[in-house]
Amino acid sequence: MGRRAVDTRKYNKIGTRRMFGRILIVFFLVTAATVILVGRILYLNKNKGTAYEKKALSQQSYRSNEINYKRGDIIDRNGNKLAVSRKVYDLVLDPVLILTKNTKGKEAFVEPTGAALKKVFGISESKFQNILKKNSGIQYYVMKKYKGLSKDRVKEFEEMAEEDDLIKGVTFDERYERYYPYATAASKVIGFCSKENIGIWGIENQYNDQLSGENGRRYGYFDSNLDLVETVKEPVNGNCIVSTIDVNVQGILERRMKEFQERIGSLNMGCIIMNPQNGEIYAMSSYPEYDLNDPWELSVVYSEKEIKKMTEKEKSVALNQIWRNFCISDAFEPGSTFKPITVAACLDEGVTNPKRGYVCDGFQQVAEHKIKCTGYAKGGHGTINICQALMESCNDVMMQLGAKLGRTKFVDYNNDFGFGQKTGIDLPGEASGGVFTKDTMHSVELATSSFGQGQTVTMIQLAAAFSAVINGGNYYEPHIVKEINSDTGALVSSKDNSLVRKVITESTSDKIRTYLQKTVEEGTANPAAVPGYKIGGKTGTAEKHPVGRGNYLLSFAGFTPIEHPEVVIYVVVDEPHVKDQAHSIYATEFSSQVMKEILPLLGLYQSDDVKKKDKTKATDIKIPSTKEVPKGGFSDEEYKVAEEEDD
């Protein structure tokens, strides 16, 4: 029995009707949902729209702006500004805005903006167009060659922009820039800052935390009432550093050093001027000074040809040498400026006295070494006392004194006077020098150290120790900062000028001052005299290693007034550019020239009484006959006894 035929057309019509019905249902559902949603939106907008708008706006935060703090000033003791932070402006372009077309499709801002930039800042039209072309999609483009602009130039441009609405897309970023009004003055003391406002070298580095502040911030937002609220967190500015430097004294010192270098020249040269009664530094300079406003400039020392030959590493080394402060960072054998310390120690210990005589026959035989005196060529200085020994700078007598004092006491006094250790001066880069210990000092080392050879010191160590010798025996920590104030002028902290330690007695110090006055008036330091002033001091002529090449480090340590010293000067001339270097006159004459100019500035004036020459001579001091003094001073046996007593 065959299958019955099926009418497919009937089923197709039924399926089509069902599908259409389903689509219609979906359409009505979607339409209904849309109507309900739109109705809900309209309802919310009408009844609660403001509330939701406020809520949304209140949650919106706006781009905040950082407010730069002002780095603290550095001023001298009289309030003169040595380092300041001045407000400057960096030119910024918005190429996107400048190239924006108006309703007519024209770039209406380009021409007037370019013309204004050319008139005020000298930016050529071609350069301006080139910047826009290369940075068309950028909204923030800093003109590197137009950074650090003054307020006057910015104001001139802004006034033009106010008058012409077509000048667009130019803004000025405000920031602080470090500036040094005196440029080179005390450059190695003050130091400078990096682009990140971090102190490099000198006070800028040592007191960076005090000079630094904290940036503030300005930002705004809408509150729940749709009111724009602007909040400002004010920046905290850095503190002001009040230095001990007197910029006028510093200026005289630097001028004299420059004149010396141009006239004679030397490998190194340094000078410290300080108050021996409290350790304050009035002036400190080591040649050459450099421009703090352009510290990366090598031409202060090197020629253009030399600079071109340098590698980047060599340039870095050269810059560090320029920035280096010779007065605190370099150690050397002090020579005869150390002798007052040897004499002071011996007087304080009672191993000598003003009346005792010593025979100088021109040398001392110590162990296997024949150590010569400055008077060797003429057969020695003869019989002299300790005052005359300082006046004539006699090595022989110093060796005898050192042997009598003994190495234990010698090392103890070395330590008390601050040698072999950092003074603690508030500047970075201080060296400690090198001295002998009780274990490393033997007869030869004791002999040479007694007259300033064999051990090394820094300028600041010698200046501080010399101050203690002549100020009554009080050792003060040398320092470069007097106090720290807030940016509003309130005192934050001040330097404690209290005594660090007592080194020698007042009586011993009195004697040394008298001896050093005679040394200037009648001895080797006579060129250091200043008309109208009583000056005391000691010269130094230290032969440098390797011995025999004729290279010397010359120095002079001086002070005034004699009765109550208020100023100490210490000058070092390292390898003067002359054929015969072994003459301390290069240091003494320099000291005289500087002291003559600076003393009135420090409140010390010439006295008519001083102009009348003192008739008293060191030779008037009674000394024993040569029969009472062993020929040649102390023998080898006495050196050995001194060593044995120390063991």
Rosetta blueprint (number, residue, H / E / L):
1 M L
2 G L
3 R L
4 R L
5 A L
6 V L
7 D L
8 T H
9 R H
10 K H
11 Y H
12 N H
13 K H
14 I H
15 G H
16 T H
17 R H
18 R H
19 M H
20 F H
21 G H
22 R H
23 I H
24 L H
25 I H
26 V H
27 F H
28 F H
29 L H
30 V H
31 T H
32 A H
33 A H
34 T H
35 V H
36 I H
37 L H
38 V H
39 G H
40 R H
41 I H
42 L H
43 Y H
44 L H
45 N H
46 K H
47 N H
48 K L
49 G H
50 T H
51 A H
52 Y H
53 E H
54 K H
55 K H
56 A H
57 L H
58 S H
59 Q L
60 Q L
61 S E
62 Y L
63 R L
64 S L
65 N E
66 E E
67 I E
68 N L
69 Y L
70 K L
71 R L
72 G L
73 D L
74 I E
75 I E
76 D L
77 R L
78 N L
79 G L
80 N L
81 K E
82 L E
83 A E
84 V E
85 S E
86 R E
87 K E
88 V E
89 Y E
90 D E
91 L E
92 V E
93 L E
94 D L
95 P H
96 V H
97 L H
98 I H
99 L L
100 T L
101 K L
102 N L
103 T L
104 K L
105 G L
106 K L
107 E L
108 A L
109 F L
110 V H
111 E H
112 P H
113 T H
114 G H
115 A H
116 A H
117 L H
118 K H
119 K H
120 V H
121 F H
122 G L
123 I L
124 S L
125 E H
126 S H
127 K H
128 F H
129 Q H
130 N H
131 I H
132 L H
133 K H
134 K H
135 N L
136 S L
137 G L
138 I L
139 Q L
140 Y L
141 Y E
142 V E
143 M L
144 K H
145 K H
146 Y H
147 K L
148 G L
149 L E
150 S L
151 K H
152 D H
153 R H
154 V H
155 K H
156 E H
157 F H
158 E H
159 E H
160 M H
161 A H
162 E H
163 E H
164 D L
165 D L
166 L L
167 I L
168 K L
169 G L
170 V E
171 T E
172 F E
173 D E
174 E E
175 R E
176 Y E
177 E E
178 R E
179 Y E
180 Y L
181 P L
182 Y L
183 A L
184 T L
185 A L
186 A L
187 S H
188 K H
189 V H
190 I H
191 G L
192 F E
193 C E
194 S L
195 K L
196 E L
197 N L
198 I L
199 G E
200 I E
201 W L
202 G H
203 I H
204 E H
205 N H
206 Q H
207 Y L
208 N H
209 D H
210 Q H
211 L H
212 S L
213 G L
214 E E
215 N L
216 G E
217 R E
218 R E
219 Y E
220 G E
221 Y E
222 F E
223 D L
224 S L
225 N L
226 L L
227 D L
228 L E
229 V E
230 E E
231 T E
232 V E
233 K E
234 E L
235 P L
236 V E
237 N L
238 G L
239 N L
240 C E
241 I E
242 V E
243 S E
244 T L
245 I L
246 D L
247 V H
248 N H
249 V H
250 Q H
251 G H
252 I H
253 L H
254 E H
255 R H
256 R H
257 M H
258 K H
259 E H
260 F H
261 Q H
262 E H
263 R H
264 I L
265 G L
266 S E
267 L E
268 N E
269 M E
270 G E
271 C E
272 I E
273 I E
274 M E
275 N L
276 P L
277 Q L
278 N L
279 G L
280 E E
281 I E
282 Y E
283 A E
284 M E
285 S E
286 S E
287 Y L
288 P L
289 E L
290 Y L
291 D L
292 L L
293 N L
294 D L
295 P L
296 W L
297 E L
298 L H
299 S H
300 V H
301 V L
302 Y L
303 S L
304 E H
305 K H
306 E H
307 I H
308 K H
309 K H
310 M L
311 T L
312 E H
313 K H
314 E H
315 K H
316 S H
317 V H
318 A H
319 L H
320 N H
321 Q H
322 I H
323 W H
324 R L
325 N L
326 F H
327 C H
328 I H
329 S H
330 D L
331 A E
332 F E
333 E L
334 P L
335 G H
336 S H
337 T H
338 F H
339 K H
340 P H
341 I H
342 T H
343 V H
344 A H
345 A H
346 C H
347 L H
348 D H
349 E H
350 G L
351 V L
352 T L
353 N L
354 P L
355 K L
356 R L
357 G L
358 Y E
359 V E
360 C E
361 D L
362 G L
363 F E
364 Q E
365 Q E
366 V E
367 A L
368 E L
369 H E
370 K E
371 I E
372 K E
373 C L
374 T L
375 G L
376 Y H
377 A H
378 K H
379 G L
380 G L
381 H L
382 G E
383 T E
384 I E
385 N L
386 I H
387 C H
388 Q H
389 A H
390 L H
391 M H
392 E L
393 S L
394 C L
395 N H
396 D H
397 V H
398 M H
399 M H
400 Q H
401 L H
402 G H
403 A H
404 K H
405 L H
406 G L
407 R H
408 T H
409 K H
410 F H
411 V H
412 D H
413 Y H
414 N H
415 N H
416 D H
417 F L
418 G L
419 F L
420 G L
421 Q L
422 K L
423 T L
424 G L
425 I L
426 D L
427 L L
428 P L
429 G L
430 E L
431 A L
432 S L
433 G L
434 G E
435 V L
436 F L
437 T L
438 K L
439 D L
440 T L
441 M L
442 H L
443 S H
444 V H
445 E H
446 L H
447 A H
448 T H
449 S H
450 S H
451 F L
452 G L
453 Q L
454 G L
455 Q L
456 T E
457 V E
458 T E
459 M H
460 I H
461 Q H
462 L H
463 A H
464 A H
465 A H
466 F H
467 S H
468 A H
469 V H
470 I H
471 N L
472 G L
473 G L
474 N E
475 Y E
476 Y L
477 E L
478 P L
479 H E
480 I L
481 V E
482 K E
483 E E
484 I E
485 N E
486 S L
487 D L
488 T L
489 G L
490 A L
491 L E
492 V E
493 S E
494 S E
495 K L
496 D L
497 N L
498 S L
499 L L
500 V L
501 R E
502 K E
503 V L
504 I L
505 T L
506 E H
507 S H
508 T H
509 S H
510 D H
511 K H
512 I H
513 R H
514 T H
515 Y H
516 L H
517 Q H
518 K H
519 T H
520 V H
521 E H
522 E H
523 G L
524 T L
525 A L
526 N H
527 P H
528 A H
529 A L
530 V L
531 P L
532 G L
533 Y L
534 K L
535 I L
536 G E
537 G E
538 K E
539 T E
540 G E
541 T E
542 A E
543 E E
544 K L
545 H L
546 P L
547 V L
548 G L
549 R L
550 G L
551 N L
552 Y E
553 L E
554 L E
555 S E
556 F E
557 A E
558 G E
559 F E
560 T E
561 P L
562 I L
563 E L
564 H L
565 P L
566 E L
567 V E
568 V E
569 I E
570 Y E
571 V E
572 V E
573 V E
574 D E
575 E E
576 P E
577 H L
578 V L
579 K L
580 D L
581 Q L
582 A L
583 H L
584 S L
585 I H
586 Y H
587 A H
588 T H
589 E H
590 F H
591 S H
592 S H
593 Q H
594 V H
595 M H
596 K H
597 E H
598 I H
599 L H
600 P H
601 L H
602 L L
603 G L
604 L L
605 Y L
606 Q L
607 S L
608 D H
609 D H
610 V H
611 K H
612 K L
613 K L
614 D L
615 K L
616 T L
617 K L
618 A H
619 T H
620 D H
621 I L
622 K L
623 I L
624 P L
625 S L
626 T H
627 K H
628 E H
629 V L
630 P L
631 K L
632 G L
633 G L
634 F L
635 S L
636 D H
637 E H
638 E H
639 Y H
640 K H
641 V H
642 A H
643 E H
644 E H
645 E H
646 D H
647 D L
